[in-house]
């Protein structure tokens, strides 16, 4: 089973989602589709994120822990985002194609932009952005546009407030160096920079330019715009400008230079050789407007759309300099216009652009709308005037006519008659559908029956929006078969209605295929009249049944009498015989030899089979436990203070000198002296123990060699030294000496 076309064709899916998102509640519906169906999740997300009217959805993609308030992301971030916090912004930022930032909305904190600029992980967080609208009031907000000037931007729209923007040159220069624009718009109460045309000279791919600022009508801007090779749409503001200033836009064009003869309309030479030469420039410029000798040739070759704002006279002068075949003309005029100027402009549009113009839209300036609102508030009813359409000449290519003015809302049957003959190929017509007609000012002058010429001559008309006074129709209109059209949509606005049944009959005759009838039924809407609203409700309820009757009757009549023409006049008393015609019909059967090639639909499919192999290995290691035992012995350090008590005692020992010979051999063990426990000396003589004599001799020898001599000799030397120095070291006499050395007096001296 094949999947539906919606899933197989991405273009069909895209078109369907785009149409769905424009319906009431469309964003919510597309959002549910994106969360419900995985197959169309991607195209649904692309449509949802394609056009953003604020930067809040982008900021809301940060983690909730960074936002000061989760439900109000525009309040800013509590701390600087890390690199991993940008994941969703980078992911969804690639889907964004259009962004609008409005500073006066006050829904985004200015502190967000420096934080985004300093911590962004890549240069452009919206890399695929193609259209950027920046509406600001301060110079600081203009600086923040740099981070959004991605190379993919093709359309840039700047709307500046009354503040002074000293950095405008820098921003425009930066934008022109990065981007290749096809559309550029700037709206500012301040004058354009002096280097404006120099900075934009590199933008040769511009197709749409909108300049609403002082200085936009300078000759330099005119020369720059005239030679843009791809320029198709141009928007200028001619409000509060003189005719000379409007004509100055074309002063530097080649077709307006080089005039040096008196016959030239643009020269100031009067042709009289005199010292005091008169200036005939204003007179000759008026002549140019009348004779149309100042048409430029070779400039604005690709221009097809003009959008002009200002007085009707200025618009007429500007259009007189254009010779390109315009297809769309948007005029924002001061309402109500001067009737003479409006008549001239109507003639000029028909004569100059009649063969090419396809769309004409006429609306009012903001000043006119405000003045009308002020008057209607103070008086309780709007001012009503008439915009004459009788001066329109043939416009065979016109497909759409839209007139939306606050004061010039009255139209008559003559206007409809002239419009029906001038625009036979009209498909959509709107004549002030928002106009109000309160009871004090009376009903509209145009009746529903007076739309018959429009329905009769404009056979391609499918949409009509005009307030009318719906009344009973005359029999001549109802009996005419030529007043039946293929109208599909009618918007009657604040129209009046008298008899709902007869109005339904007339509408079923005018538009038997009508499937959309609208009117203003909101009670809170200014100009609401409950009687009229209820009347149109009845018309909407009755009309479908009458349409079915009309279509059934016409179908039956066309089937029964295909060649019969019904005379709408009442029949006379005597019946008129029906004219008959004899016809012969050849009843031969047409034979057709047709062969059918039957071929079974075969499908070749192969299945690749193979065992699913899995490589596995197990790494086995014994479980080891490392245990360490500290086997160091416990050591305790104990300090004992052992100070030897030393007593220095001097004894006057003067030995008696005796001249005798001394044997210098060491004494034997038998002669060693022993100390008794009581401290007394004892002399051991070997003769008393004959068996122990060898042992005592060896011990005595060992003792003397290893202990006695090494200790006695240094001690004796110290004694000698200290004896000769009694004053240096004095010790208390009460201390008992603990000298283990053998006193020299204790040694026995053996005399030989």
C-alpha positions, 0 to 999 in steps of 0.5 A: 500500500502506497503512502498518501501524496502528502507524505510522498511529495515534500512540495505538496506537504509544504504548500498544505502546511503553509496554507494551514498556518495562515488560518485562524489557530493555524500555528497551534494546529501545525504545532500539534502535527509536529508533535504527533506525526513523525513523518511530517514533523520536520516540514511542520517545524520548518513552517513553524520556525520559518517566520518569527515576529519576535526574538522571544522564541529564540531566547526561550530555547535556553535552559530554564535554569538560565532564565530569570523567568521561564514564562517571560524569557524576554526578561533576560538570563540570570548568568552567562550561558555555557557552550552546551546551553546553545544546543537548541538555539543552534538546532532551531536557528537553522530553520528561521528565515524571517525575524522582526524585532520591535524595540517599542514592544518592550518585551525584550531586555536590552541586556540580553544582546551583549550577553548573546554577542559575547557568549555565542558559540558561532558567529551567526546564531541564525545562519539561514536568515533571509529577511530581517526587520529592525524597528528601533528607537535608540542608537544602542539597539542599532548596534545589536543588528550586527550579530544578525547580519548573516550572509544569507540575508536578501531583504533588510528593513530598517525603521528608525525612531526620532533619535539621532543615529550617528552610527547609521553610516557604520551600520549601513557600510557594514551591511553592504560589505557583507550582504548581497541584497535584493530588497532594502527599506529604510524609514526615518524622520532624519535625513539619509546619510550623505554617503548613502548612494556610495555605500549602496552602489555595490548592491546591483542586485536590488529588486525592491527599494523603499525610501521614506526619509528626507533626502530620498528625493535628491537627484543623486538618489534618483540617478542611483535608483534609475540605473539599478538593472534589477529594480522592479519595485520602488517606494517613495514618500512625496508628502510635504514636498513641493513640485520642484522637489519632486521633479528634482528626483529626475534632474541628473538623469541623462534625458534631462541634461543637455537642454540649451535651446529655447525650444527645450522645456527644461531650459531657463533660456527665454530666447531674448538677448537682454541683460535682465533675463527672466526665469521661465523654469516654473512656467516650462515645468508646468508645460512639461506636465501638460505636454509630457515632453519630459518623459525619461527614456532608458531609465527604470527599465525593469521597474514594474511596481510603484508605491507613492505617498503624498498629494495627488498633484505630486503623484501625477508629476512623478508618474509623468517622468516614467515611461516604463510599463507598470503592472502594479500601482499603489497610491497613498493619497490625502483624503479627500483629494482635490477633484481637479487633480484626481481627474488629471491623475485618472486620465494620466493613469489610463493613458500612460499605463492602461495597456500594462497596469494589472493592479491599482490600490488607493488608500489614505495616509495616516494623517487622513485616517487620524483626522477622520477618526477625530472628526467621527469622535467629536461629531458622532459620524464620519465625513462623507464625500465622493471619489469619482470613477467616471474619469477612468479611461480603458484599462484592459489589463486591470485585474484588481482594483482596491479603494480604501478611503475614510471619507471618499466612500460614496459611489454611484451607479455612474461610477459602476457603469464607467468602471464596468466599461473601462475594466472588462477583465476585472477579477477582484473589486473592493470599494471602501468595504470598511465604510460606515453609514450611520442612520444620521448620514443615511444609507449608501448611494449605491444600490445592489441593483446598480451592480448589474453593469459590473456583473454583465461586463466583467465576466471574470469577476469573482470577488466583490467588496462594496457597501450597498443599499439592498432593496427590491430589484426591478423586473428588468434586472431579474428577467435579464439573463446577461446579469448572471455572473460567476461571483464566488465571494461578496463582502457587503460590510455595513450595507443596508438591507430592506427586504431580505427575501427580495434581496436573496432573490436578486443575489441568487440571480446575480451570483447563483454560484456564490459560496461566501457572503460576509457582512459586519455582525460584531456589535462592538464594531463602530457603525454597527446597526443591528437591524441591518445585521439581522437582515443579512443573516436572513439573506444568508439563510435563504440564499442557498435554497434559492440558488439551488432552485435557480441552477435546477431551473437553468439546467432543466431549461438547457436540457429540454430546449438547448436551442431555444431563446426565451423572450423575457417580455410577457407573451401576447394573448395569442400564442406565438407558434414555435419555429421548427427546423427539420434536421437529418441525423445519420444514425451510423455507428462509429466502429473503433478497432481497439486492442488491449495489451495485457501484460502482467505486472511482475516484480522481481525481488531478492532476499539476501540470507545469511547467518547473523554472526556475533563475535564475543570474547570474555576477559577473565582476571582473578579477583585480587585483593591487596592487603597491607599490614603495618608491621613496624615495631612500636618505638617509644623514645625516653630521654633520661638526663644523666649528668655526671656530678663532677667535683674538683678537689685539689690535694696538695700531694707532693711526693717524696722523691727517692732515688731509686731504679724502677722497673718499667715493665707492666706488673703482673696480675699477681700484683693487681690491686682489687677494690673491696666493696667497702672501698678499701684496697686489696692487693692480690698476690699470685703467690697465694694462688699458684693455679690461677696465676696464668689466668690472672696474668692473661686477664691482667695483660688484657685489661691493661692493654684494652682498658687501663692504658687507653683511659689512664693516660688521657686522664692523667694528662687532664689532671696535669693540665688542671693542676696547673690551672686552678683558677680557671675551673673551680668546683665546689669542694662538697662534691665527691669525685667519681673518678674511677681512675687509679690514683698514682699514689695507690700504685705501688712502686717497687724498688729494685 
